[in-house]
Amino acid sequence: MPVRQLPENVVNRIAAGEVIERPASAVKELVENAIDAGATRVEVVISGGGRELIRVSDNGSGMNSEDLALCVERHATSKLDSEDLLNISTLGFRGEALPSIGAAARLSIVSRARGSDAAHEVRVEGGEKSTIRPAALSEGTRVEVRDLFYATPARLKFLKSEQAETAAVIDVIRRLALARPDVAFTIAANERVIQYPLRGTDEAGRAARLADVIGGDAHANTVPVDAAREGVRVRGLAGLPTFSKANSLSQYLFVNGRPVRDKVLMGAMRGGYADLLHSGRYPVAALFIELDPREVDVNVHPAKAEVRFRDPSLVRGLVVRALQDALSGGARRSATTGADRLVSFARPQSAPGYSSGWRGSSAPYRGGLAEAAQAAFETIAQPSADARANLAPVLQADLERPLGAARAQLHETYIVAQTVDGLVIVDQHAAHERIVYEKLKRALNENGISTQILLVPAVVELDDSDVAALVARAGELAKLGLVLEPFGQGAVLVRETPALLGETDAQNLVRDLAEHIAEWDDALPLERNLLAIASRISCHGSIRAGRRLKPEEMNALLREMERTENAGQCNHGRPTYVELKLFDIEKLFGRR
Amino acid sequence: MKVTIERAQLAKSLAHVHRVVERRNTIPILANVLLRAGKSSVELKATDLDLEIVETAPGEGKTTGSTTVPAHMIYDIVRKLPEGAQVELQSASDGAQLQVRAGRSKFTLQALPETDFPDLAAGEMTHSFNIASADLKRLIDRTQFAISTEETRYYLNGIYLHAIDDKLRAVATDGHRLAQAEIKAPKGAKGMPGVIVPRKTVAEVQRLIDDAGEEVKVELSATKIRFSLGNAVLTSKLIDGTFPDYGRVIPAGNDKTLVVDKSEFMSAVDRVSTVSSERGRAVKLALTDGKLTLSVINPDSGSATEELEVEYGAEALDIGFNGRYLLDILQQIEGEKARLKLADPGSPTLIEDMEAAGALYVLMPMRV
């Protein structure tokens, strides 16, 4: 077959596939256009999961009839002033979205330029552009997309269910809404209407918008993050580890206001939460990274979900550090959801006394004779009700501390402490485990790691790229006790391993590391291996549940918790204590 | 099958064979011991598919025949029977059960037929020699501690037994340390292939060797090895792998020689290690003229030092070792004194037994 130039409508359809992958990507492009046009109010209506109709209306600057005619042409944009692709401050710039949508759907754009007294409309159906006609519109632009993908049936087949597509559209708008609290969003999908009212661009505004997006309890369960280094600034809100979720959908990442799903950043986020979360739990966070547009390449991916930093390790380091700082600062806080859950759980569903009243005896029925005889032992087997009341005087100074003064130990497991405005229940084992763990971790950092030199150095065969990545990090790995060097083509030679690991499988250790580095660009597995051992030791050396503590010991534990970083959760991410404010207790008794 | 055996005899034989049977099995018959009654003896056999043990015990066979029953259970039963009891084993006519009777106790065990019992086809053995029990025990005792437990380098999970010049040599290493012991090669061992004897087999030979009498017969081929130890015959697969060229890691040019009293040194290492809490904590050795200072520093709890008078004339040297490894090796030293040949803090150290020729140990230092 001879080589030939493809006709333009085919080219457009191929390109459309890259930019417009599903209804959500069309919505993303259109809403970004609205934001770039300076709108303060954006309304999105979709039906049929966006397949039947997507309508985006804004109150932005609008377009005059010439612009309208040009905007649906490929590579036509108003957003790139000069030809400097390195200096991009708008969300869009490629000039591909509208023609791509036009190539795959029935597109209609009505727009009225600000200050102009007339609106115009242009239509594109399956790549065929209509003439410009006068139309009616009070301000801004209204884009309607009907029958998306009717011209590319292959794409249509791969769409998910209507619900899944609707959810994807909402997710896209959520991300954009988080980035721009100063724009009001309204989404009407099927019967549902979601509104994000106008908020300020300051800290309070961002927090309010985050609460709008994530849910009401987000505000109380997040800590602000703010750090800057060498012209890169990271701001936002990080969820407390105890407020984690089972999927990564509540992680919102922005680079210069652009929502991204970038591997470097996601890796950094994991790094920041490294030993605070159990595997399988994901943090809730919204992080905004701001840097000179010239330091980041957003033109990596047609949908712009990935970016490339000129100095990824700087950004990574900054994010990890910022998260760790923010979280250790807020460490003495455990999720308030704990108290909320407790209150809702404890609230009597019906008045006590009624519950078993008419059934006669509330004592459970006992079967055979043997069981009756056995019953006598039950009280012995029950946990002791001994509450170890406060024998030591309660000091006012202790009461004023965050975790208060210990008043009692219940079931030899829980310490009940009184604070000025509430009470705190501490799980003694979880709390002490964390304290011991943090100590070990500090010792590892401060004293360095002793290494066992190998008698027979282990040769580990790897891809060349993995070898390069490992060797580039040899210094960092050596600090963690793993000494390796390149060994000819596609192999590394392991000379020393951390003594803490004992007789270890160097092959697997290095392979895991290489894979992890390739994906996340950090050496977390090794660190995690070491800390896993540290945490096993710490579990061993911790006060167990079931041990009686003297009042002095309880107070000492509480003070130690206040001094320890991340004392709010145990090594597995469970809370170590729950705080009940007087307010919560009053709610329990219906006083509020 | 019907046979009567003295309790002590049966208990002893079962004690030997039941250890080969793994506690958890996916193939039910592997949990069983095979009992085969002859006219005047009973043969007991157990296997884990890599290792097979056959032991013969005297017994009075009324009807010959065979069956298999759960090994750990019958061992527990026989163990708990009173001293001096006569144990009668009788299989049911359909072979589905075995009755164990002794005095007024009676047990019925579920049995599986012998036909399903796997046989570790030994094949032809190419080499055969007799070795003094004491010699074999020494080869094992001196090297066993250094066998690797790490599964990926499977070829280190055993003792490498091979003939070299006129010696029979055993070597084991786990990548951190190495142990070597040798004896004069027995007749018939010359020209044998180098074989890696798996850890479990080594442990079983070691347990059986005390009851084995003066000599042990060893037969081997490139894939199997068989030890005849008294009444027990142990047949094992060999580890199919290449043992590393261990000669290269035995240092030849270490010029700093330290001679130290073994028991003094061991006690000192043990004492200073008390302050280290985590495993793998290093013991530092500081060597100066005629003096050895051991120290351990544990930033969490404190530190310990101890001085020893030693024979040392080379230039001063500081070196760290894993205390556990150091003790493991010193324990193997038969004489009163140990000789350490050192080079520098990053190179292997050679430890020699001044009385037992041929035994040597290599230990890699730790970096602290």
Interface residues (C-beta under 8 A of the other chain):
Chain A: K439 A443 E446 N447 S450 T451 Q452 I453 L454 L455 V456 A458 E496 A499 L500 L501 G502 E503 T504 D505 Q507 N508 I537
Chain B: S148 T149 E150 E151 T152 R153 T173 D174 G175 H176 R177 L178 P244 V249 S277 E278 R279 G280 R281 A282 P299 D300 G320 N322 G346 P348 V362 M364 P365 M366 R367 V368
